Amino acid sequence: KYAIVTGANKGGIGFRTAQLLAGAPHRYRVILACRNEQKDAQAAIERADPVASVKFMPLDLANFASIRSFATAFNDCDDGGPGARSDASFQRTLVSLSDMD
């Protein structure tokens, strides 16, 4: 099972989401999809749980070329084989309910 998490910089909500998904009982293969490599976040997750499977893949959601490149790289994931698919995707979002009147 794969989970793609954006905004997973250490200490943020994306980091905690990635940490929970990579750990027991879920054991997702977590992809940290960020503009900049999050070595400290990946290392912190792996240090806390050596069985966790966490991998960084570059993704800039404001850049269509980056999105295409991410999709191609994810599809060719080394341990997922051709046609790897995401079972869960988590993006940081903010919803203002007062604007929904």
Z-matrix of the N, CA and C atoms (Angstrom, degrees):
N
C 1 1.450
C 2 1.525 1 108.93
N 3 1.314 2 115.70 1 135.55
C 4 1.460 3 121.85 2 178.12
C 5 1.518 4 110.50 3 -112.76
N 6 1.342 5 115.62 4 143.94
C 7 1.463 6 122.27 5 171.15
C 8 1.521 7 107.13 6 -130.44
N 9 1.330 8 116.32 7 130.17
C 10 1.460 9 122.16 8 177.26
C 11 1.519 10 106.95 9 -102.73
N 12 1.340 11 116.40 10 125.64
C 13 1.466 12 121.25 11 -178.55
C 14 1.523 13 108.46 12 -124.57
N 15 1.328 14 117.15 13 123.51
C 16 1.464 15 121.25 14 174.84
C 17 1.526 16 108.46 15 -96.30
N 18 1.321 17 115.58 16 160.88
C 19 1.465 18 120.26 17 176.76
C 20 1.518 19 113.19 18 62.19
N 21 1.328 20 117.04 19 43.30
C 22 1.461 21 120.50 20 -174.32
C 23 1.525 22 112.81 21 -97.65
N 24 1.351 23 117.42 22 35.25
C 25 1.455 24 117.76 23 177.76
C 26 1.525 25 110.25 24 -68.18
N 27 1.322 26 115.55 25 146.18
C 28 1.464 27 122.23 26 -171.58
C 29 1.530 28 111.12 27 -56.16
N 30 1.315 29 114.60 28 130.30
C 31 1.453 30 120.65 29 177.06
C 32 1.519 31 114.03 30 96.81
N 33 1.333 32 117.59 31 -12.01
C 34 1.457 33 120.81 32 -178.71
C 35 1.518 34 112.58 33 -94.24
N 36 1.319 35 115.24 34 178.78
C 37 1.466 36 120.83 35 -178.84
C 38 1.529 37 111.35 36 -67.82
N 39 1.332 38 117.52 37 -33.48
C 40 1.463 39 120.52 38 177.13
C 41 1.516 40 111.30 39 -65.60
N 42 1.344 41 116.59 40 -38.91
C 43 1.464 42 121.22 41 177.25
C 44 1.523 43 110.43 42 -62.03
N 45 1.312 44 116.47 43 -47.03
C 46 1.472 45 120.25 44 -178.90
C 47 1.536 46 110.53 45 -64.76
N 48 1.325 47 116.81 46 -38.36
C 49 1.464 48 121.13 47 176.80
C 50 1.526 49 109.76 48 -61.34
N 51 1.340 50 117.10 49 -47.53
C 52 1.462 51 121.77 50 179.16
C 53 1.531 52 110.69 51 -60.58
N 54 1.310 53 115.89 52 -42.16
C 55 1.461 54 121.29 53 -179.72
C 56 1.525 55 111.32 54 -61.77
N 57 1.313 56 116.61 55 -45.10
C 58 1.469 57 120.81 56 -179.66
C 59 1.531 58 111.81 57 -66.94
N 60 1.317 59 116.96 58 -41.30
C 61 1.464 60 120.34 59 -178.71
C 62 1.528 61 112.35 60 -69.03
N 63 1.334 62 117.06 61 -34.03
C 64 1.465 63 120.90 62 -179.40
C 65 1.529 64 112.12 63 -75.70
N 66 1.322 65 116.30 64 -23.68
C 67 1.461 66 120.53 65 -176.02
C 68 1.516 67 113.49 66 -87.71
N 69 1.331 68 113.44 67 175.86
C 70 1.471 69 120.07 68 176.50
C 71 1.519 70 108.54 69 -69.25
N 72 1.292 71 120.16 70 143.93
C 73 1.453 72 128.15 71 6.26
C 74 1.535 73 113.32 72 -93.53
N 75 1.325 74 118.11 73 0.79
C 76 1.473 75 120.81 74 -172.26
C 77 1.523 76 113.48 75 -75.46
N 78 1.326 77 116.33 76 -51.52
C 79 1.464 78 122.93 77 178.15
C 80 1.527 79 114.54 78 55.89
N 81 1.339 80 115.76 79 41.81
C 82 1.464 81 119.26 80 172.60
C 83 1.519 82 109.01 81 -70.58
N 84 1.326 83 116.56 82 152.49
C 85 1.460 84 121.83 83 165.70
C 86 1.523 85 104.09 84 -84.16
N 87 1.309 86 116.70 85 108.64
C 88 1.459 87 121.65 86 -172.17
C 89 1.523 88 110.41 87 -93.24
N 90 1.325 89 114.98 88 129.09
C 91 1.465 90 122.83 89 174.11
C 92 1.519 91 106.97 90 -102.96
N 93 1.341 92 116.76 91 118.63
C 94 1.463 93 121.57 92 173.84
C 95 1.526 94 106.44 93 -85.80
N 96 1.313 95 116.93 94 101.85
C 97 1.466 96 122.55 95 -176.01
C 98 1.526 97 108.03 96 -98.36
N 99 1.335 98 116.35 97 99.74
C 100 1.457 99 121.82 98 -173.73
C 101 1.522 100 110.31 99 -139.46
N 102 1.338 101 115.39 100 159.64
C 103 1.467 102 119.68 101 176.12
C 104 1.523 103 110.89 102 -64.15
N 105 1.329 104 115.99 103 -42.61
C 106 1.464 105 121.46 104 -177.93
C 107 1.522 106 109.39 105 -116.06
N 108 1.320 107 115.51 106 142.85
C 109 1.459 108 120.01 107 -178.60
C 110 1.528 109 110.54 108 -60.19
N 111 1.318 110 115.04 109 134.58
C 112 1.461 111 122.18 110 -177.62
C 113 1.524 112 109.60 111 -106.89
N 114 1.340 113 116.10 112 65.08
C 115 1.460 114 120.26 113 -177.21
C 116 1.521 115 111.75 114 -59.38
N 117 1.345 116 116.40 115 -40.39
C 118 1.463 117 118.49 116 -177.73
C 119 1.527 118 111.37 117 -67.32
N 120 1.323 119 117.43 118 -37.13
C 121 1.472 120 120.57 119 178.59
C 122 1.524 121 110.07 120 -67.75
N 123 1.318 122 116.87 121 -45.56
C 124 1.461 123 121.10 122 179.41
C 125 1.530 124 110.08 123 -61.39
N 126 1.325 125 117.07 124 -45.43
C 127 1.465 126 121.03 125 -179.29
C 128 1.527 127 111.14 126 -64.30
N 129 1.325 128 117.57 127 -39.33
C 130 1.467 129 121.02 128 -179.38
C 131 1.530 130 111.08 129 -64.89
N 132 1.312 131 116.85 130 -40.88
C 133 1.470 132 120.83 131 178.76
C 134 1.520 133 109.76 132 -65.89
N 135 1.327 134 116.80 133 -46.14
C 136 1.464 135 120.83 134 -178.58
C 137 1.531 136 111.98 135 -68.29
N 138 1.328 137 117.55 136 -32.83
C 139 1.467 138 121.13 137 177.70
C 140 1.530 139 110.47 138 -67.96
N 141 1.331 140 116.36 139 -41.19
C 142 1.461 141 121.11 140 -179.28
C 143 1.525 142 111.59 141 -71.26
N 144 1.335 143 116.54 142 -29.38
C 145 1.462 144 120.98 143 -178.33
C 146 1.529 145 108.88 144 -145.60
N 147 1.333 146 117.76 145 92.35
C 148 1.466 147 120.92 146 -176.13
C 149 1.532 148 114.77 147 -59.53
N 150 1.317 149 118.39 148 -17.01
C 151 1.462 150 121.52 149 179.33
C 152 1.536 151 111.08 150 -84.88
N 153 1.326 152 117.34 151 -15.60
C 154 1.471 153 122.06 152 -177.06
C 155 1.527 154 111.11 153 -60.47
N 156 1.315 155 115.38 154 142.53
C 157 1.460 156 122.20 155 177.44
C 158 1.527 157 108.23 156 -110.26
N 159 1.330 158 116.34 157 107.27
C 160 1.465 159 122.12 158 -176.30
C 161 1.519 160 108.39 159 -131.66
N 162 1.331 161 115.71 160 134.35
C 163 1.469 162 120.51 161 -177.59
C 164 1.522 163 109.01 162 -140.72
N 165 1.321 164 116.88 163 136.92
C 166 1.462 165 121.64 164 174.85
C 167 1.522 166 109.67 165 -88.55
N 168 1.339 167 116.00 166 136.99
C 169 1.460 168 121.55 167 171.04
C 170 1.526 169 106.86 168 -137.84
N 171 1.340 170 117.78 169 128.09
C 172 1.462 171 119.85 170 -177.39
C 173 1.530 172 112.03 171 -66.26
N 174 1.344 173 114.71 172 137.02
C 175 1.462 174 120.92 173 177.83
C 176 1.519 175 109.20 174 -155.84
N 177 1.324 176 115.77 175 122.81
C 178 1.464 177 122.62 176 173.12
C 179 1.520 178 106.15 177 -115.95
N 180 1.319 179 116.98 178 106.63
C 181 1.468 180 121.68 179 -175.35
C 182 1.524 181 113.63 180 -67.97
N 183 1.333 182 117.42 181 -9.43
C 184 1.464 183 120.97 182 177.38
C 185 1.533 184 111.46 183 -93.40
N 186 1.332 185 116.92 184 3.70
C 187 1.454 186 121.23 185 -175.02
C 188 1.531 187 109.21 186 -129.66
N 189 1.334 188 116.48 187 112.00
C 190 1.463 189 120.32 188 -176.71
C 191 1.529 190 112.72 189 -61.79
N 192 1.330 191 118.06 190 -35.39
C 193 1.460 192 120.51 191 177.65
C 194 1.534 193 110.09 192 -63.77
N 195 1.319 194 116.68 193 -39.11
C 196 1.463 195 121.15 194 177.74
C 197 1.527 196 110.86 195 -65.22
N 198 1.315 197 116.79 196 -39.65
C 199 1.463 198 121.53 197 179.12
C 200 1.531 199 110.03 198 -64.19
N 201 1.339 200 116.52 199 -45.35
C 202 1.467 201 120.48 200 178.24
C 203 1.528 202 111.16 201 -62.28
N 204 1.322 203 116.02 202 -42.95
C 205 1.457 204 121.04 203 179.76
C 206 1.539 205 110.93 204 -63.29
N 207 1.331 206 116.16 205 -42.07
C 208 1.466 207 120.41 206 177.59
C 209 1.525 208 110.34 207 -62.18
N 210 1.333 209 116.51 208 -46.02
C 211 1.469 210 120.59 209 -178.56
C 212 1.531 211 111.12 210 -60.57
N 213 1.329 212 116.55 211 -42.14
C 214 1.464 213 120.57 212 178.57
C 215 1.522 214 110.52 213 -64.75
N 216 1.330 215 116.82 214 -46.05
C 217 1.463 216 120.91 215 -179.42
C 218 1.527 217 110.89 216 -64.23
N 219 1.326 218 116.95 217 -40.01
C 220 1.466 219 119.83 218 179.55
C 221 1.529 220 110.25 219 -66.97
N 222 1.311 221 116.55 220 -41.06
C 223 1.464 222 120.72 221 178.96
C 224 1.527 223 111.30 222 -61.21
N 225 1.328 224 116.22 223 -31.35
C 226 1.462 225 121.64 224 -179.44
C 227 1.529 226 112.17 225 -98.12
N 228 1.320 227 117.50 226 18.95
C 229 1.469 228 122.27 227 -177.63
C 230 1.524 229 110.44 228 -46.60
N 231 1.322 230 115.88 229 132.36
C 232 1.470 231 120.82 230 -174.55
C 233 1.521 232 113.38 231 -58.73
N 234 1.315 233 118.75 232 -39.09
C 235 1.456 234 119.13 233 -177.63
C 236 1.523 235 112.93 234 -97.82
N 237 1.320 236 116.90 235 -6.88
C 238 1.455 237 119.07 236 179.40
C 239 1.516 238 112.62 237 -99.08
N 240 1.315 239 116.10 238 -16.07
C 241 1.447 240 120.45 239 -178.65
C 242 1.510 241 110.80 240 71.78
N 243 1.305 242 117.58 241 174.55
C 244 1.466 243 121.07 242 179.04
C 245 1.528 244 110.87 243 -56.94
N 246 1.294 245 115.50 244 136.33
C 247 1.459 246 119.72 245 177.75
C 248 1.510 247 114.02 246 83.51
N 249 1.353 248 117.42 247 21.51
C 250 1.465 249 119.62 248 176.59
C 251 1.520 250 108.45 249 -55.72
N 252 1.315 251 116.56 250 144.30
C 253 1.465 252 119.19 251 -179.32
C 254 1.517 253 109.67 252 -130.21
N 255 1.313 254 114.52 253 154.17
C 256 1.452 255 120.54 254 178.06
C 257 1.527 256 109.10 255 -89.56
N 258 1.323 257 116.16 256 132.26
C 259 1.457 258 121.05 257 176.44
C 260 1.515 259 111.20 258 -91.66
N 261 1.341 260 116.64 259 -17.12
C 262 1.458 261 121.78 260 179.45
C 263 1.522 262 108.51 261 -156.47
N 264 1.318 263 116.27 262 147.26
C 265 1.459 264 121.57 263 178.17
C 266 1.518 265 108.22 264 -139.16
N 267 1.314 266 116.14 265 132.36
C 268 1.456 267 120.99 266 -177.90
C 269 1.513 268 109.37 267 -129.51
N 270 1.327 269 115.89 268 118.70
C 271 1.450 270 121.38 269 175.45
C 272 1.518 271 107.92 270 -117.15
N 273 1.327 272 114.69 271 145.51
C 274 1.462 273 118.17 272 175.92
C 275 1.524 274 107.71 273 -69.55
N 276 1.305 275 116.36 274 128.16
C 277 1.458 276 120.56 275 178.81
C 278 1.520 277 109.80 276 -138.09
N 279 1.307 278 115.38 277 157.70
C 280 1.458 279 121.06 278 177.02
C 281 1.514 280 107.04 279 -133.04
N 282 1.289 281 116.70 280 126.10
C 283 1.455 282 121.65 281 179.29
C 284 1.519 283 108.00 282 -120.18
N 285 1.303 284 115.55 283 126.26
C 286 1.458 285 120.13 284 176.80
C 287 1.526 286 107.33 285 -98.94
N 288 1.308 287 116.93 286 105.23
C 289 1.454 288 120.31 287 -176.49
C 290 1.533 289 112.39 288 -66.45
N 291 1.327 290 117.41 289 -25.14
C 292 1.458 291 118.88 290 179.63
C 293 1.525 292 111.66 291 -66.91
N 294 1.339 293 117.65 292 -21.51
C 295 1.462 294 121.66 293 179.05
C 296 1.525 295 111.78 294 -83.00
N 297 1.320 296 118.28 295 -4.07
C 298 1.453 297 121.24 296 -174.46
C 299 1.527 298 112.56 297 -99.90
N 300 1.320 299 117.41 298 16.30
C 301 1.464 300 120.71 299 179.69
C 302 1.508 301 112.79 300 -67.43
